[in-house]
Amino acid sequence: MADTATAAETRPLTDAERDTLTGLLARDKGTPSARVGEPYVALINLSVPRRGDKDRATDLVMAGETVYLTEEEARSFSRHGVRDGRQVDVLRKLTGPGGSSEPAPRILPRHVSGRLFRPTTPPPGSDAPRPDPEGSSRIQVLDDGRAPEGAEPAKPDDAEMADHLRETVQADAIDLPPRNSRTRGSR
């Protein structure tokens, strides 16, 4: 006979049963705050993939909200290093080993976007764009109060406005009747 557990009998799950349970939990399509897993607090806004969704849709978890993730999902968010660009963890476990109830640290964008590198100067004789030589560019600030917006508007001369003040409008183009107009019935 097969090993079947009765209602009164309790025993740990076998590896096959645990794999089946993990597969069933992965198909759970609950929201990030109501699904099975360990509770984590998001330190930045995260796009959490929906479990088992063939369209690969995600849910937005705002910074400070609790999200329930499996160990594998949390590991994918917690990766950081030179290749990923993240310099800090973006999740923190709430309970259990490694959990903390301290207030969430403030994470700046530069902590999760990676390092910025200045472009290198191209070698002499290449056609690549080169930076401006020292002293070739400068910013000039005029603080003498002579900005055009600070003075009264200049009044135009009467000679300039003579064309606009004329009472009669000169025709500059003559409307011509259309030629070879078709009537609606002749096609």
TAMOMO-V93649 format. One record per residue. N is the residue number from 1. PHI is phi in whole degrees, -180 to 180 (999 if undefined). PSI is psi in degrees with one decimal (NA if undefined). D_FIRST is the distance of its C-alpha to the first C-alpha in whole Angstrom. Layout:
N:PHI:PSI:D_FIRST
N:PHI:PSI:D_FIRST
This chain:
1:999:153.3:0
2:-78:155.6:4
3:-74:109.9:7
4:-124:139.5:9
5:-95:136.8:12
6:-85:174.2:14
7:-66:-31.2:17
8:-85:-18.6:19
9:-89:134.0:17
10:-125:135.5:18
11:-150:157.5:18
12:-68:156.9:19
13:-72:143.9:18
14:-78:168.9:17
15:-61:-40.5:20
16:-65:-42.4:18
17:-66:-39.3:18
18:-64:-40.7:21
19:-64:-40.4:22
20:-64:-43.9:21
21:-63:-42.7:23
22:-62:-41.4:26
23:-64:-38.6:26
24:-69:-38.9:26
25:-67:-32.0:28
26:-67:-26.0:31
27:-85:-6.4:31
28:-64:122.1:32
29:-105:32.7:36
30:-71:167.7:37
31:-70:161.5:41
32:-58:-27.8:41
33:-90:-5.2:42
34:-129:20.7:39
35:-107:171.2:36
36:-78:139.7:33
37:149:-174.8:34
38:-86:143.8:37
39:-79:132.2:40
40:-130:151.8:43
41:-104:134.0:47
42:-82:126.3:48
43:-88:-18.3:52
44:-137:170.6:53
45:-67:130.7:52
46:-126:147.6:49
47:-102:106.5:47
48:-95:120.7:44
49:-65:143.3:42
50:-77:135.9:39
51:-71:130.5:36
52:72:11.5:34
53:-86:121.0:38
54:-71:-23.4:39
55:-86:-2.4:42
56:59:41.0:42
57:-73:157.7:44
58:-130:160.0:45
59:-114:142.4:46
60:-87:125.7:49
61:-114:118.2:48
62:-78:156.7:51
63:-59:133.1:53
64:95:-13.0:52
65:-84:157.4:49
66:-92:136.9:45
67:-133:141.1:42
68:-102:120.4:39
69:-131:152.1:38
70:-78:170.5:35
71:-61:-40.7:36
72:-65:-43.0:36
73:-64:-42.6:38
74:-65:-37.2:40
75:-64:-37.3:41
76:-68:-31.8:42
77:-79:-28.4:45
78:-86:-3.4:46
79:-67:138.3:47
80:-156:151.8:50
81:163:-165.8:53
82:-67:-40.6:55
83:-71:-41.1:53
84:-82:-23.9:52
85:92:-23.9:55
86:-73:137.8:54
87:-107:-11.1:55
88:-136:164.2:53
89:-73:145.4:50
90:-106:-2.0:50
91:-128:153.3:47
92:-140:130.8:46
93:-70:138.6:43
94:-88:-40.3:44
95:-129:168.1:41
96:81:-170.6:39
97:-65:134.3:41
98:85:1.7:43
99:-84:160.7:44
100:-151:145.9:48
101:-112:13.5:50
102:-70:156.5:53
103:-63:147.5:55
104:-67:136.5:54
105:-73:157.2:57
106:-84:123.7:59
107:-108:122.7:58
108:-86:157.3:61
109:-57:-33.0:60
110:-68:-19.2:61
111:-74:-21.6:58
112:-118:-0.9:56
113:-102:-7.2:58
114:93:170.3:59
115:-83:148.7:62
116:-104:135.0:65
117:-117:138.0:67
118:-75:145.6:71
119:-67:147.7:72
120:-81:153.3:73
121:-74:129.1:77
122:-66:154.6:77
123:-67:154.9:79
124:-61:141.2:83
125:90:-4.2:84
126:-88:162.4:81
127:-91:3.2:81
128:-69:151.4:78
129:-63:142.3:79
130:-115:152.0:81
131:-70:159.1:81
132:-65:139.8:84
133:-65:156.7:87
134:-59:129.6:87
135:86:-1.9:90
136:-81:-24.5:90
137:-114:143.9:88
138:-153:158.5:89
139:-109:130.5:89
140:-111:125.6:92
141:-115:125.6:92
142:-107:116.3:96
143:-116:33.6:96
144:-94:2.2:100
145:80:15.6:99
146:-99:32.8:100
147:-70:142.6:97
148:-59:-29.1:98
149:-75:-17.1:96
150:-84:-18.7:98
151:-97:162.9:101
152:-67:146.9:103
153:-64:140.5:102
154:-75:138.3:105
155:-87:134.0:107
156:-71:153.0:108
157:-71:154.7:111
158:-65:-30.8:113
159:-66:-36.1:113
160:-70:-34.5:109
161:-91:0.9:109
162:-60:-40.8:112
163:-67:-32.8:109
164:-82:-22.7:107
165:-95:0.8:110
166:-66:141.7:112
167:-76:-34.9:112
168:-101:144.2:111
169:-96:128.4:108
170:-80:136.1:109
171:-78:128.1:107
172:-105:-12.6:106
173:-149:143.8:104
174:-102:131.8:105
175:-74:127.9:103
176:-106:141.1:103
177:-70:148.0:102
178:-65:142.7:99
179:-98:156.5:100
180:49:47.9:99
181:-73:135.6:97
182:-92:147.5:95
183:-91:161.0:95
184:-65:-31.3:92
185:-85:-16.9:92
186:-100:104.5:93
187:-127:NA:91
